[in-house]
Amino acid sequence: MKLKQLFMINLFIAVPIGLSCVFIPGWTVRLYGMIPDEGKIWVTRLAGGSILGYASLMWFGRKSGSYKARRAIALALFIQDIVGLTGSLIIQFSGLMNFLGWPLNVMTYGLLALGYGYFYFIKPGKC
């Protein structure tokens, strides 16, 4: 697998999630078994905007001819996925989120962090 392919896989995950967070945040919050309130709606929309921002990095990064740019994007996405994984584990273990947090958040962030970590730390030449 090449980094460009990981960008595309991540892009196809990020865009629908980001759009649902921005445009139907109440539904997104309910999906995880939580009751939407003004604070959760606001934070969900902010997260959706960030996810869509990262998706734009993936979109433009996949076509970049610059090794340094692709490597910087891989590091940024690795950091984002580690933070997302940590936050997801904390909320899952707190019991505030239903079982969907495991496959939708923990597994997704974990696998993506492994992928970006692989390209940044283990095989940087494949960036």
Order of alpha helices (4+ residues) and beta strands (2+ residues): alpha-alpha-alpha-alpha-alpha
